[in-house]
Amino acid sequence: MSILTSIKLETASICEITKLSTQKRFSTSSPLFYEGQIPIVAYLLLEGCIQLLKNKKIKHILRPGSLIGLDELMSNSPSKHEAFVHAESTLCFLDKSTILEIIHEENSSLAFLLRDKAK
């Protein structure tokens, strides 16, 4: 069984993303996406945690600095897991055009990382 790919980002990359993307703070716990859903954004967890579930069972808990959904977004593939965001969590939403904008930047460590991971 494959796990949803999570990329752990460094502080400099997180700061770069927060300048380019929308942030949302979740005041209550709620589903982020469902198994089989084709994402329209990737998610960067800034605060709090996200649970990844498969068949209603927790498979992984993500901590701040985790980027999820990049592979599925770039390939238009359905998610193999459900994600549940906890209350008091803050996330950045990265749409495909923002990711492509970052990838095409010259001399950016984040661009190099995303180019490698988005293949």
N, C-alpha and C positions, 0 to 999 in steps of 0.2 A: 504494500500500500504506500503510495507516495504522499508526502506531506506538502502542504502549501509552502512555497518557498518564501522564506523570511530573510531579509538582508539587514544586518546590524550596521548602522551608520555611525560615523564618528561625528563629534561636535561640529566641526567645520562644515561638513556636508549637511547636517541638520539645519544649521544657520542659513546656508545657501537656499535650501528648500523653503524655509519659513518666509523668506523674502519674496518668493515667487508664487506661493500657493495660499489658498484659503484655509483658515483654521476653524475648527468647530469644537466647542466644549460640550460634552454630554453630561447633563445634569442627572439623568436617570440611565440605568442599564438598558441596553436595547440591542437587537440584532443589527449587525453591520452589513452583512450579506449572507446569502443562503447557498447551500450546496447546489451546483448546477447553474448558478447565475453567472452570466458573462458580465464582468465588471466594466464600469464606465470611468472608474478612477482607481488609482493605487492609493494606499493609505500609509502615512508615516505617523507612528504613535509618539507623541511628545510627552504626555503624562498619563499615568494610570496603567491599565492593562487590557488586553484583548485575549479572549479564550478562543481557540480553534477547536471545533467539535466535528466529530464524524459519528453518525448514528446516535446522536444525543449524548455522546461520551466525550469528555475533554481529552484532547490529544496533545495540546501544547498551550502554554500560556506565554504570551508575548509581553515584553517589557519596553519601556521607552527607548527610542532609537531604532525600533524595528520598522522596516518598510515591507509591506505585504501587497500582493496582488499585481506586482509589476509584470511578471511572466504572463499571467492570464490577460492583463490589459493589452500588452503589446501583441499577443498572438490571437486575441479574441477567443480565448478558450474559457470554458466554464470552470468555475471553482470546484475543487474536489472536497471542500470543507465548508462548514458554516462558521461565521465569525460573530462573536458576541462581545460588545464593548461594555466595560463596566462604568458605573456612574463616576463622575468627577474625572473622566479621561478627556484628554485633548488630542485631536488628530489633525493632520494636514491632509488635504485632498489634492492629489496630483492627477490631472487629466492627461490624456495622451499627447496633446499639443504642448503642454508644459514640459513633459518628459522629453519630447523630441527637441524642444528649444534648449534644454539643458544638455542633451547629448551632442548637439551641434556647436556648443561653445568650445572655444580653443583653450587649451591649457588649464582646464578645470579638473581637479581630482574627482569631483562628483561626476563629471561627464565621462571620464575614463571608466569609472565604476559602473555607471548605468549602461554605457555602451557594451561592456563586457557581460553584464547580467541580462540585458534585454535581447541578446542574440537568440 
